[in-house]
Amino acid sequence: EEPTIAQLGSVQSVADQIRAVEVNNPNLNPQQVLSVVAAQYPSASGLNSQQVQGGYKFNTRFVYTSQKGFVDQAHFFRSAKYPSYGISLGGGYLVEYVQRRGIISGQQGSGFSYEDLPSNFLGTRFGRGITSNEPLSKQYENFVYGLGGSDNPQADVPSNVLATLPKDQQSATRLPSEKTKY
């Protein structure tokens, strides 16, 4: 699904959500925390911001970076679990194709939204660099801030791009090339 204003959030809000998992599960290593975090983002569109597994509330679906545009956190974290570009990107492409064609549900879905595959790529890149030396929340901050991650998307997303985002409903149109940096 493509971003809406209601789904934009800050890098700090995502890091805080990860930190909540870490605090409540001090015996988990960063890879295990990643698995819990990835599970907080349901794969069906429109289901973000629900309380799931352990009562965590992950309500930021998209963060904005000055270098890479919008990053879909569901794609990012699910792909981070698979450190192989072939598996993550090939599997991601297959999922997008299935969604676009409506093969499983019989309805055309949100396959190939402009931020999906780039978010998969970035997630895999992040996952390949995860170490046990520091908390996942800190590694996430370092990675996304390194891409120019925003803590104030209302101010940081270019106004000509922000003006095209729906406030709280899924966009059915493809968006301008300025919205992605790929």
C-alpha positions in Angstrom: 0.0 0.0 0.0 1.2 3.5 -0.7 1.8 6.0 2.1 -0.8 8.2 3.7 -0.2 11.1 6.0 -1.8 9.2 8.9 0.7 6.4 8.4 3.9 8.6 8.4 6.0 8.5 11.5 9.4 9.3 12.9 12.5 7.2 13.1 12.4 7.8 16.8 8.9 6.5 17.2 9.9 3.2 15.5 13.0 3.0 17.6 11.0 3.6 20.7 8.6 0.8 19.7 11.6 -1.6 19.2 13.0 -0.4 22.6 9.7 -1.5 24.2 10.2 -5.0 22.9 13.8 -5.0 24.1 12.8 -3.8 27.6 10.1 -6.3 28.0 12.3 -9.2 26.7 15.8 -8.6 28.0 16.9 -12.1 27.2 16.3 -11.7 23.5 19.3 -11.0 21.2 18.9 -8.5 18.3 17.9 -11.1 15.8 15.2 -12.4 18.1 14.0 -8.9 18.7 13.9 -8.4 14.9 11.6 -11.5 14.6 9.2 -10.0 17.2 9.3 -6.6 15.5 8.7 -8.0 12.0 5.6 -9.9 13.4 4.1 -6.6 14.5 3.5 -5.6 10.9 0.7 -7.7 9.5 1.1 -8.5 5.8 -2.5 -7.5 4.9 -2.8 -3.9 3.9 -4.7 -1.6 6.2 -4.0 -3.5 9.4 -1.2 -1.5 10.8 -1.7 0.2 14.2 -3.2 -2.9 15.8 -2.2 -4.4 19.0 -0.7 -7.7 18.4 1.7 -10.2 19.9 2.6 -9.1 23.4 0.4 -6.0 23.3 3.0 -3.9 21.3 1.5 -1.2 19.2 3.5 -0.6 16.0 1.6 2.3 14.3 4.2 3.8 12.1 4.0 2.2 8.7 6.2 4.6 6.7 9.3 6.7 7.6 10.8 9.2 5.2 14.5 9.5 4.4 16.1 12.2 2.4 18.2 9.7 0.5 15.7 6.9 -0.2 12.3 8.5 0.0 9.5 6.6 1.9 10.4 3.3 3.5 7.6 0.8 4.2 8.4 -0.6 7.7 6.4 -3.8 7.1 8.5 -4.6 4.0 11.7 -3.3 5.7 11.4 -5.5 8.9 10.1 -8.6 7.2 13.0 -8.4 4.7 15.6 -7.7 7.4 14.9 -11.2 8.7 16.4 -12.7 5.5 20.0 -11.7 4.9 20.0 -13.1 1.4 19.2 -10.5 -1.3 18.0 -13.4 -3.6 15.5 -14.7 -1.1 14.3 -11.3 0.2 14.1 -9.6 -3.2 13.0 -12.6 -5.2 10.4 -13.5 -2.6 9.3 -9.8 -2.4 8.9 -9.6 -6.1 6.8 -12.8 -6.1 4.6 -11.5 -3.3 4.1 -8.2 -5.2 3.2 -10.1 -8.4 0.7 -12.2 -6.6 -0.9 -9.2 -4.9 -1.0 -7.2 -8.2 -2.6 -10.1 -10.1 -5.0 -11.0 -7.3 -4.0 -14.7 -7.5 -4.8 -15.6 -3.9 -7.6 -13.4 -2.9 -9.2 -12.9 -6.3 -8.9 -9.2 -6.0 -6.2 -6.9 -7.3 -4.1 -5.7 -4.4 -1.5 -3.2 -3.8 1.3 -5.1 -5.5 4.2 -3.0 -6.8 3.6 0.2 -4.8 6.6 2.3 -5.6 8.2 1.9 -2.1 7.7 -1.9 -1.7 10.8 -3.3 -3.5 13.2 -0.6 -2.4 12.0 -1.1 1.2 12.7 -4.8 0.8 16.2 -4.0 -0.4 16.9 -1.7 2.4 15.5 -4.1 5.0 17.8 -6.9 3.6 20.8 -4.5 3.7 19.9 -3.6 7.4 19.5 -7.3 8.3 22.8 -8.3 6.9 24.5 -5.8 9.2 22.8 -6.7 12.5 25.2 -7.6 15.2 24.9 -8.7 18.8 27.0 -5.8 20.0 24.2 -3.3 20.5 20.4 -3.2 20.8 18.4 -3.5 17.6 16.8 -0.1 18.4 20.2 1.6 18.3 21.2 -0.3 15.1 17.9 0.8 13.5 18.5 4.4 14.4 22.0 4.4 13.1 20.9 2.8 9.8 17.9 4.9 9.1 19.4 8.2 10.3 22.3 7.4 8.1 19.9 7.5 5.2 18.6 10.9 6.3 15.8 9.5 8.3 13.2 12.0 9.5 11.8 12.6 12.9 9.4 15.2 11.5 8.0 14.0 8.2 5.4 16.8 8.0 8.3 19.2 7.7 10.9 17.0 6.0 8.8 15.5 3.1 9.0 17.9 0.2 5.8 19.9 0.1 5.0 19.0 -3.5 5.2 15.3 -2.5 3.3 15.7 0.8 0.5 17.5 -1.0 -0.2 14.4 -3.1 -0.5 12.0 -0.2 -4.0 11.1 0.9 -4.7 12.0 4.6 -5.9 8.6 5.7 -7.0 6.4 2.8 -5.0 4.2 0.5 -4.1 5.9 -2.8 -5.3 4.0 -5.9 -2.9 6.0 -8.1 0.8 5.7 -8.9 2.7 8.5 -7.4 5.2 11.0 -8.9 8.8 10.0 -9.3 9.9 12.6 -6.7 8.4 10.3 -4.0 11.1 7.7 -4.3 14.8 8.2 -4.6 15.4 5.0 -6.6 
